[in-house]
Amino acid sequence: MKIDAAKVMELVRTVKPLFLDHEQAARIEVKGLADFVTQVDFKVQEMIQDGLMQLYPDIQFMGEEKDNSDIDFTGPVWILDPVDGTTNLIHDYRNSALSLAFCDNRQLELGIIYQPYTDEMFHAVRGGGAWLNGRPIHVSRVDTMERSLIAIGTSPYDHGLADRNFRDFKEVFLRCSDIRRNGSAALELAHVACGRTDAYFEQVLRPWDFAAGMLLVQEAGGTVTDYDGEPLDVSTPCQVAAANGLIGEELLAILGK
């Protein structure tokens, strides 16, 4: 199925005022441990879902803030995280993004990540490269761990992973130049794609967290696998290890222990 990426990105840009609405961001519900949702999340999802339905009424819609049990991944599916980095949004930390992917028969065809605070629109089309505000982007050329800047994710919804996570963080930190965490998996993946960081890993991410960013990294010349180097399944939660294609094996040697 052919998707008009420009039209979809035009729709995505319309959510910017919602991200900047502090009143709606302060209306918070608790979903679970360190897991929050705001009225911004709900309103962004509603706006994007309605807009996509008008453009492509026959495509299924998977969103973080809805029941997705009826999704058939053998057909075409939109995968949306309306606000990736909700905790950041609540604190006005300004590292939140909309993440939208189009998947057909389990293959990613389009990925869009929009950072409304900086007005950065990342997008990738399968076989068509990765782009930031209309300019091509590529992963970095850093080829050793010791010179790399690596982003981490703490899987904050599952404190049972803390011992494993912080062991990995220490091992990676001792081998690289430094580590970073911005609190948005989508933006972490976008930053690997454009070379701001050299790798990123997190123990558990949902499809709406990683789908768009995975295609971005791949189209920018990088790699995205689980900790054992296996391909990711866009229909289920996964470990995610993204790298620039040059330090990935060194990173996986640590994470796969």
N, C-alpha and C positions, 0 to 999 in steps of 0.2 A: 504493500500500500504506500502510495506517494504522499508525503507530508510536506506542507509548505512551511519550512522552518522560520522564515521571516514573519509570517503571520502569527505563528505560535509565540515567537519572541515579542512581537508587538503586544500580544495579549499579556504575556508575563510582565512586561514593564508597567502595566496598569496597576500592579499591586503596591507600588512604592509608597503611596500615601498611607496605606494600611500599616506598613512596617513603622512608619513615623508617628503613628497614633498612640501616644503614651497612655491615654485613658483606656483604650481597648487592651493594651498590653498589660495593664494593671489588673484586669479582670481575669483571675487565674483559677483554674481547677487543677487538683492534684490527681493524676492517674495512677501513680505508684511511687516507689522510692526514687527520689530525684527526677521524677518524670512529670512534667507539667504541660498544660495546654492553656492557651489564652484565647480571648475572642479574636485576636488577630489571626491565629491559626485557623479557626473556623471560618472567618470571613474570607481569608485568602483562598482556602480550599473551595469554598462555595463559588467565588468569583471565577477561579480557573476551571473548575468542573463545568460550570454553566457555559463559559466561553468555548471550551473544547467541545462540548455537546453541540453547540451551534455550528462549529466548524466541521466536526467529524462525528456525526450522531451515532455511527455504528461501532465506534471503538469503546471497549471497556475502560473503566476508570478505577484505578487503585489509589487510595489516598490514606495517609497516616491516620486521619481522624474519621475513619469509617470502617464498617465491617467489610472485609475483603474475601470472605470465605467462598464467594461464588465466582471468583476470578478464574478464567480458563487461560492458562499461559500458552496454550497451543495456538491461540488467536491473538489479534492485536490488542495491546493494553497500554494505557497511559499509567505511569508510576509517579506519584506526586508526594513530595514532602513540602507542605505549604510554608512552614517555617522550620528550617533545619538550624538549630541553635536557639530553642525557645528559652532556655535558662539565660542565655546571653540577652535575648530580647527583653526579658523581665527586668534585667539589671541595666538595660540601656548600654550594654557592652559593645554594641554595634559590630558584631561578628555573627550575623545571621544571614541566611540565604533561602531562596526558593530553589528547590531541586525538582526538575521534571524530566522524565525519560519516556521515550516511546519504544516499546518492545513488540516484536512480531515473531511468533513461534519461538519464544525464548531467546531471540537474538535482538540485541540493542541496535536501534537504527538512528536514534536522535537523543542527544543529551543536552540539557540546558540548565545552567546554574546562574542565578541572578543575585548579585550582592547589591541591594538597593541603597545602602548608605554611601557606597562609592560609585554607584551606577555602573558596575562592571557586569557585562553580560558575556558569560562563557558559553560556547556551544560547540558541539561536535556532531558530525554526520558520518555514519559508517562509510568508510572509503573516501571521505571528503575532508579529512583533517580536523584539527581543533582550532578554535578561534576565540579571541577576546576583543569585544567591541569592533569586530570586523577585520582584525589583524591576525594572521596566523601565529600560533604559539607552539612551542616545543618544550619537551622536558630538558632538564639540565644535562651538562656533559661531565659532571663530577663523576670520577671513576673509582674513587676509593672511599671507604667508610670514614676514614680519619678526616677527610675534608668535607664530609657531608653534613647538611642540616636536615634533621629528621623530625617529622611531626608525629605525635602520639595521640591516641585516644584512650580514655580511661574506662570506657563502658560503665558509666555512672549508675545505670539502672540495676547493675548486678554486682554488689559489693563482695560476693563470693569469689569473684575473679581477681580481687585486689592483690593477693599474694603472687599469683602468676603474672599479673600485669606489671607490678612494680619490680619483680625480678627481671622481666624483659626490659623494662625502661632502664634499669641500672646497667644491664649488659650492653644495651645499645648506646647509652650515654657514654660509657667507658670506651667505646670503639669509635664514636663519631665526633664531629666538631662541637655540636650542641643539639639540644632537643627543644621542641616547641609544642604548644597546645593552644588552639584558638576556640575550641568548643563547638565547632561545626564540621562534621565529617565531609559534607559537600564542599565546603570551602577548602578544607585540607586537601582533598583530591584535586580541586581546581588549581591549587597552588603547586602541587606536584606537576600538573600538566603544563603550567606556564613557567616552570623552572625556579619558582621562589623557594621551594624546598626540594629535596632530592628523593625523599621517600616519606611514607606515612603508613601507620599500621594501627589496627584496633581489633580487639578480641571478638566483639559481637556488633554487627551492623545489620539493620533491616534493609530490604530492597530499596525503599524510598530514600534511605541514607546514601547508598553507594551506586545505584544504577547509572544515573547521569554522569557522575564523576568517574566511574569506571570507563565509560566510553571516551570521555575527555582524555584521560591518561593514555589509553590505548592509541587513540588517534594522534596524540601528541608525541608518540614514539616510546611510551613507557609500558610497563607491565603491571597487571593486577591479578593476584591469585589469593588463595588462602595461605595459611602459614606453612602448609606442606607443599606449596607450589602447584596446587590443583586449581582448575578453573572455577569461577564462582557461578552459583545458580541464582538467577535474578528473582526466583520465586520464593526464596527462603532466607532467613537470617544466616549470615556467614562471618567467618573471620575474613579480614581484609588486609592485604599487604600490597601496597602500591609503591612502585619505584621507577626510577628514570631509565631502567633497562641496562644500567651499567653496574649498579651496586646491589641489585635485587638478590643475587645468589648469596652474597655476604650477609644480607639482612635475614634471609630465610634460614641460613645456617644457625642463626641465633634463635629465631622465633620457633623453628621446628624442633628444638631440643625437647 
